[in-house]
Amino acid sequence: MGTNGDGSVPGRGIIVAPLKAHPDRIILGDRTFFLRDGATCNYLPGTPLEVAYTEPDGRRDVDRITPVQHGR
């Protein structure tokens, strides 16, 4: 795993929430996550998703997007 410019390790996390999508980012709950290198999110708005992300320098960059089964 890389480091931030100051040598610290970037934060990582997982969030599960319904989707709001934009061309360069997705919004889950009240948090914005940025898609990397022209990646797209192919899920419909409102789809419950689990998003794994890395947070270098305060920007949440998406590592993985997975749909969540109902009842989970």
C-alpha positions as protocol buffer text, in pm:
chain_id: "A"
residue {
  index: 1
  type: MET
  ca { x: 0 y: 0 z: 0 }
}
residue {
  index: 2
  type: GLY
  ca { x: 127 y: 349 z: -84 }
}
residue {
  index: 3
  type: THR
  ca { x: 162 y: 641 z: 149 }
}
residue {
  index: 4
  type: ASN
  ca { x: 33 y: 997 z: 157 }
}
residue {
  index: 5
  type: GLY
  ca { x: 273 y: 1275 z: 67 }
}
residue {
  index: 6
  type: ASP
  ca { x: 369 y: 1306 z: 433 }
}
residue {
  index: 7
  type: GLY
  ca { x: 462 y: 936 z: 459 }
}
residue {
  index: 8
  type: SER
  ca { x: 149 y: 831 z: 649 }
}
residue {
  index: 9
  type: VAL
  ca { x: -65 y: 540 z: 529 }
}
residue {
  index: 10
  type: PRO
  ca { x: -397 y: 653 z: 370 }
}
residue {
  index: 11
  type: GLY
  ca { x: -722 y: 562 z: 545 }
}
residue {
  index: 12
  type: ARG
  ca { x: -927 y: 272 z: 414 }
}
residue {
  index: 13
  type: GLY
  ca { x: -1285 y: 174 z: 477 }
}
residue {
  index: 14
  type: ILE
  ca { x: -1608 y: 18 z: 359 }
}
residue {
  index: 15
  type: ILE
  ca { x: -1950 y: 184 z: 346 }
}
residue {
  index: 16
  type: VAL
  ca { x: -2290 y: 37 z: 257 }
}
residue {
  index: 17
  type: ALA
  ca { x: -2567 y: 272 z: 138 }
}
residue {
  index: 18
  type: PRO
  ca { x: -2803 y: 345 z: -155 }
}
residue {
  index: 19
  type: LEU
  ca { x: -2636 y: 491 z: -464 }
}
residue {
  index: 20
  type: LYS
  ca { x: -2652 y: 838 z: -623 }
}
residue {
  index: 21
  type: ALA
  ca { x: -2429 y: 844 z: -933 }
}
residue {
  index: 22
  type: HIS
  ca { x: -2240 y: 1113 z: -1125 }
}
residue {
  index: 23
  type: PRO
  ca { x: -1993 y: 1069 z: -1416 }
}
residue {
  index: 24
  type: ASP
  ca { x: -1677 y: 1099 z: -1203 }
}
residue {
  index: 25
  type: ARG
  ca { x: -1803 y: 1010 z: -856 }
}
residue {
  index: 26
  type: ILE
  ca { x: -2071 y: 829 z: -659 }
}
residue {
  index: 27
  type: ILE
  ca { x: -2252 y: 942 z: -346 }
}
residue {
  index: 28
  type: LEU
  ca { x: -2348 y: 694 z: -76 }
}
residue {
  index: 29
  type: GLY
  ca { x: -2533 y: 837 z: 221 }
}
residue {
  index: 30
  type: ASP
  ca { x: -2370 y: 1175 z: 284 }
}
residue {
  index: 31
  type: ARG
  ca { x: -2025 y: 1075 z: 154 }
}
residue {
  index: 32
  type: THR
  ca { x: -1872 y: 1130 z: -190 }
}
residue {
  index: 33
  type: PHE
  ca { x: -1640 y: 871 z: -346 }
}
residue {
  index: 34
  type: PHE
  ca { x: -1433 y: 938 z: -659 }
}
residue {
  index: 35
  type: LEU
  ca { x: -1405 y: 685 z: -942 }
}
residue {
  index: 36
  type: ARG
  ca { x: -1048 y: 619 z: -1058 }
}
residue {
  index: 37
  type: ASP
  ca { x: -899 y: 654 z: -1407 }
}
residue {
  index: 38
  type: GLY
  ca { x: -1219 y: 676 z: -1610 }
}
residue {
  index: 39
  type: ALA
  ca { x: -1393 y: 396 z: -1417 }
}
residue {
  index: 40
  type: THR
  ca { x: -1772 y: 392 z: -1426 }
}
residue {
  index: 41
  type: CYS
  ca { x: -2041 y: 274 z: -1189 }
}
residue {
  index: 42
  type: ASN
  ca { x: -2289 y: 57 z: -1380 }
}
residue {
  index: 43
  type: TYR
  ca { x: -2549 y: 27 z: -1102 }
}
residue {
  index: 44
  type: LEU
  ca { x: -2884 y: 208 z: -1104 }
}
residue {
  index: 45
  type: PRO
  ca { x: -2944 y: 497 z: -862 }
}
residue {
  index: 46
  type: GLY
  ca { x: -3090 y: 366 z: -536 }
}
residue {
  index: 47
  type: THR
  ca { x: -2904 y: 33 z: -561 }
}
residue {
  index: 48
  type: PRO
  ca { x: -2762 y: -61 z: -219 }
}
residue {
  index: 49
  type: LEU
  ca { x: -2385 y: -94 z: -263 }
}
residue {
  index: 50
  type: GLU
  ca { x: -2083 y: -183 z: -58 }
}
residue {
  index: 51
  type: VAL
  ca { x: -1788 y: 36 z: -153 }
}
residue {
  index: 52
  type: ALA
  ca { x: -1432 y: -30 z: -41 }
}
residue {
  index: 53
  type: TYR
  ca { x: -1219 y: 281 z: -65 }
}
residue {
  index: 54
  type: THR
  ca { x: -881 y: 436 z: 10 }
}
residue {
  index: 55
  type: GLU
  ca { x: -863 y: 788 z: 149 }
}
residue {
  index: 56
  type: PRO
  ca { x: -534 y: 949 z: 46 }
}
residue {
  index: 57
  type: ASP
  ca { x: -509 y: 1312 z: 158 }
}
residue {
  index: 58
  type: GLY
  ca { x: -882 y: 1333 z: 246 }
}
residue {
  index: 59
  type: ARG
  ca { x: -1014 y: 1222 z: -96 }
}
residue {
  index: 60
  type: ARG
  ca { x: -1210 y: 894 z: -95 }
}
residue {
  index: 61
  type: ASP
  ca { x: -1105 y: 692 z: -403 }
}
residue {
  index: 62
  type: VAL
  ca { x: -1309 y: 381 z: -491 }
}
residue {
  index: 63
  type: ASP
  ca { x: -1123 y: 48 z: -480 }
}
residue {
  index: 64
  type: ARG
  ca { x: -1420 y: -187 z: -528 }
}
residue {
  index: 65
  type: ILE
  ca { x: -1801 y: -160 z: -574 }
}
residue {
  index: 66
  type: THR
  ca { x: -2023 y: -457 z: -486 }
}
residue {
  index: 67
  type: PRO
  ca { x: -2406 y: -475 z: -485 }
}
residue {
  index: 68
  type: VAL
  ca { x: -2555 y: -574 z: -149 }
}
residue {
  index: 69
  type: GLN
  ca { x: -2816 y: -848 z: -123 }
}
residue {
  index: 70
  type: HIS
  ca { x: -3140 y: -746 z: 48 }
}
residue {
  index: 71
  type: GLY
  ca { x: -3154 y: -864 z: 406 }
}
residue {
  index: 72
  type: ARG
  ca { x: -2783 y: -820 z: 466 }
}
